[in-house]
Amino acid sequence: MRVCLASTSPARLMLLRHAGIEPEARAPQVDEEAVVAEVEAAEGRRLPATEHVLLLARRKAEDVARRLHAEEPDFDGFVIGGDSMFALGDEILGKPYTPEAATARWLDMRGRTGVLHSGHSVFRLSPGSEPREAHAVAEASVTFADDVDEDEIAAYVASGEPLLVAGAFTVDSLGGAFIERVEGDPSTVVGMSLSTIRRLVRELGGSWTALWNRS
């Protein structure tokens, strides 16, 4: 049973590997900003975090599944897509990209609790059949230490780690020491909820343990 990860995220790849799965990886060809802008314009509203991450997870998994189905009609397995967004209060925090933005985020986040929203989309591909999909959103709350000082923030930002991750933090690397508590599936904060992916695979008639292919 083959598994294709519709993402080039090192964190998501690592999660699946640690769970016993060595997936193929394909980069989805999706303009995320354009997709969200189009849907929000059509509906005349701003998408809340849960709808935002689910929309993008589905579009990314769908893009890869469609191309796989066309290019490899004998593909028998699952395509997994995901998207994440961090909310602190009423503010949605994506990737900060710049050191200045990451520093400001951390000065504001310390001592507070936010929610990581993670969208998941799983497609079942099998020869001679139309693709089938199951999807869900998982959430986990993250509480940051209140004693993180400016020198620690400066060093963390200088490492480059927080610049290209949602919310400007990781829980499984350098940023983990600055996080006091996670409530919910911890893997959600890393990039995908493994328990959610397992449930979606089962909804589509698959067995999670049948996906284990790492020795």
N, C-alpha and C positions, 0 to 999 in steps of 0.2 A: 504494500500500500504506500503510494508516494505522497509526499507532503511538499507543497510549494508555499513559501512565505512571500506574500506580496509586499515586500518591504526590504530595504537595505539597512535597516536599523541594527547596529551591532548589539544593542541591548535585547531586542526581540529575538535575534538569532541566538544569543547566549542563553536566553531563557529556555528556548526549545531544546538546545543542546543539553543543558543541565537536566531537562526533563526526559532525556533519552531519545530525542528526535534530531536527526541531522537532515534539515530541510534543504530543498533547492531554494534559491532566492532569486526573485525577479523584481526589478524596479517597476512600480506602476507608472504608467504614463498619464498622470492626472495633474492638471493645474488646480491645486487645492483652492487658492484664492478665488479663481474664476468660478469654480463649482459652487462655492458658498455664496458668492456675490449673485450668481444667477438664481439660485433658489431663494435667497432673501428678497431679491427684486420681484420675483414672481409671486411670493407670498406676502410681500409688503411688511415684513417684520424681521427683526434680528433673531437668528436661531439661538436658542439656549444651548448651554454647553453639551447636554446629553444628545440633542438632535444634531449638533455640529459634528461631534466625534463619530456618531453613528453614520451620518451621511458620508463622511470622508472614508471611513473604514469600508463601507459598502462599495463606494465607487472604486477604491483602490483594488479591493479583492475582485470586483466584477471585471475590471480592466484586464487584470492578469488572467483570470479564469477564461475570459472570452478569447484572449490570444492563445492561451494554452489549448483550448478546445479546438481552435482552428488549425493551429500548427502541429499539434500532437493528438490526433483523434483517439489514439490508444491510451492516453493518460488515464490512469485509474487511481484516484486518490482525492486529496483535499487541498484547497487553496485557502490560506489564512491571511486576512488583512486586519489592520488595526490603526487606530488614531487616538491620540491623547490630548487632554487639555486640563490645565490646572486653574481652579477658581479660588480666589481669596476674597471672602466677602462677596460683594457684587461685581468684583473685577475679574475678568478672564485674562489669565497670564499665559501667553504663548512663549515662544523662544525669544530670549532677550537680544541675541545676536551681538550686542556691543558690551564692552566691559562697564561702561557707564550705566547702561540699563540694568545689567546684572547686579551691580553694586547697589543701585537704588532698590531693586527688588528685595535683596537680602536685608537691607536696613529696615524695610517695611515688614518683612515676613517673620523676623525673629520674635519668638514668644507667641506666635499666632498659629491658628489651625486653618488649613485649607483643604479642599477636596479635589482629588485627581479623578477626572472622568476618562474612562477608556472605552472606546467603541470597538466592537469585534464583529467580523463578518467571516463566515466559513462557507465555502462553496464545495459541493460534492460533484466531482467530475467522474464519469464512467463511460466507457466506449458504447456508442450507440444510443445514449440517453441524453436528454437535456440537462444542463446544470441545475442543481438545486441549492438553495441557500438557507442558512439560519443565522440570526444575528442577535446581539444583545449588548447592553452597556453595563459595565461594572464601575463601582466607585469605591474609593478608599480615602479616608481622611488622614492628613499628615500634620503632626504638631512639631514645630521647630523649637529648638532650645532658645531660651530667652537671654542666655548669657553669651551668645556668639558676639565676639568683639570685632571692631573694625579691622584690626590686623588679620584676624582669621578670615574675614570676608575678603579682604584685599588679596590674601594668599590664594584663597579658593578661586576667586575670579581670575587671578593671574595664571592659574593652572589651565584655563580654557574650558574646563569641563562644563560649567553651567551655561555657556553661551548658546549652545545649540540643542538644549533639551527643554521640554515644556516645563514652565515654572521656575527654571534656572536652578534645578537641583537634581541630584540622583540620590537614591537610597542604597544602592549596591556598590558604590565606589567612594570617592573622596568626600562627597556630601553626606554620607551616611552618619558620620560622627556628629553632625549638627542637627540631627532629627531625633527627637525624644520618643515619639510614639507614632505607630501606624495602626489604624483600625480598618479592617477589611483584608482582602486577599493581598498580601505583600507584593506578589508579582504584578499586581495592577499598577503599582507605583513604578516598577521597573520598566513596564512597557505594554504588557498584556496580562490579563488574568488567566492563569493556566486552568483554574477550576472552571471558568466560564468557557474557555475553548473546549475543554473536555466535554462539558454539557452539550455544546453545539454540535460537536462531532457525533455524540450519541444520538442527538435529535435527528441527524441525517443518516442514521443507521450504521454508523461506524463504531469501532471499538478503540478506545484510547490506547490500550496496551498493544494493539496491533500496529500502532504507529512507531513503537520503539524500534529503532534501527541502529543505535549506537552501541558498540561493544564496550 
